[in-house]
Amino acid sequence: MNENTKSSSTFNQIIDKFKILLTIIGTISIFIFYNPTGYSYLHWIKEIPFELTTIYVLYMFLGFILLLPVFLDLPSAWKAAGFKGKFIFFIYLIFLGLIFYTQQWYLDQDNIIWAVEASVVMFMLWGAYVNYRDKKRYSVYSTEEQGTQEVDLH
């Protein structure tokens, strides 16, 4: 294996591991953007008086950055889940709703928000796992080219 192939392979492995870490960070960013505790981006931005200044635009950009991984990963997770994954997630949501009803947790809006956020995060992490698993399963192994061979067609 020549040096370029080794370094390219190592670089691709680092990028793959970084994508997984970025997905995990992205799913956690939904909790940073909004959570019922009062210590979230939306709670913080509401306290700042709105004036169209550079600093406020930067604050809005920070909110966009927090939501960007969610918007990028959720469609990928949806696609990766396939029919079976979506069906299992739907059944999970039914049981979660039944537990909320029997325990009367639905009376508190904060409980609903936590459950929805946790469900979205779990779904996105599941999608990331499926993408990673499928990439490992269906990856193509390349071989080093040993040289060219001339073929006589006549």
N, C-alpha and C positions, 0 to 999 in steps of 0.2 A: 504494500500500500504506500503510495507516495505521500509526501508531506502535505500537499494541497488537499488530498482526500481526507487525511486524518484531521486537519484543522477544520475543514468544512463539516465533517461528521460531528466533531466536538462542538462546534458553534451551533449546529442544528439541535443537538441534545440540550445545550444550555437554553436555547430559545424555547424549546418544548417545555422545559421545567419552569421557565419564567412565565410562560402562558398559563400554566396551572396556578402558580402563585398569584398572578394578576387576576385570574378568575376568582380565587378565594378572596382577595382584597376587594374586588368589585362587588362580590355578594355582600360583604360586610358593610360596604359603603351605603347600602340601603338603610341600615340601622343608624348610620351617622347622619344621613339626610333627614330622616324623621323617625322619632321614637316618642312614646308617650311620657317619658321621664321628665321632659322639659329641658333636656340637655342635648338638643339636636340642632342641625343647621337651620331648619325652618323656625324653631323657637328663637334662635339667635338673630336671624335676619329680620324677624318681625319687630324686634326691639330697636333696630336701627331706623331712624327716620328716612323716608325715601326722598332722595334728591338725586337727580341725574348727574352724578359726578363720576370721575374716573374710579374712585375707590368703591363706589356702589356697583359700578359695572364689573369691577374685579370680584366683588362679593357674589354677584350673580353668576359670573364665570366659574367661581368655586362650586356653586350649586350645580352647574352644568357638568363640571368635572366629576362630582360625586354621583350623578345619575348616569353619566355616559357608560360606565361598565355594565350597568343594569340593562340599558337599552341595547348594548352590543351583545351581551351574553344571553339574554332571555330568548331571542329568536333562535340562537344556536342551540340552547337547551331544549327548546320546544321541538326543533327538528330532530335532535339527537334522541329524544325520548321515544320516538316512534309511537305506534298505536298502543303497544303493551304498556309502555311507560306512562302515557297519558291516561290510560284506563286505570292503572294502579294509583296514579295521583288523584284521579277523580274519586275512586273508592276511598282513599285516605281522607279526602275533603269531606265526603259524606259522613265517615265515622267521626271526624273532628267536629263537624256540625252537630251530630247527635250527642257527643260528649258535652259540647257547649250548651246544648238545650237541656240535657238532664242535670247538669251542674249549675245551670242558670248563669253561666259565665257571660252569656251574650248581653246581659243587662249592663255590663260595664264596657264602654267603647274602647278603653285601653286594652282590654283582653282581646278584642277582635283585631285591633291593629297589630298587637304582638303576634297573634296567630297567623294573620295574613303575611306579615313580613317574614316570619320564620318559615312559612310554607313556600314562599317565593325563593328564599335563600336555599332551602333544601332542594327545591326543584332545579335551581340553577347549578348547585353543586352536583346533583345527580347527572345533569346534562354534561357538565365538564368531565365527570368520571366516564360517562359513556363515550364521549368524544376521545378521551385519552385511551380508553380500552380498545376502541375500534381502530384508532390510529396504530396502536401497538400490534393488533391482530392482523390488520391488512397492510402493514407497511411493506414496501418493496425493498429487498436487499439488492444493492448494486455491487457489481464486481469491478475491479480495477481493469482497465483496458490494457492488454498485453502488447498491443501493437496492431498494425493493420495488415491485412492479408489481401493480396491481389488475386482476383478471380478471373480466369480466362473464360469469357462467354462464347468463344468460337470453337 
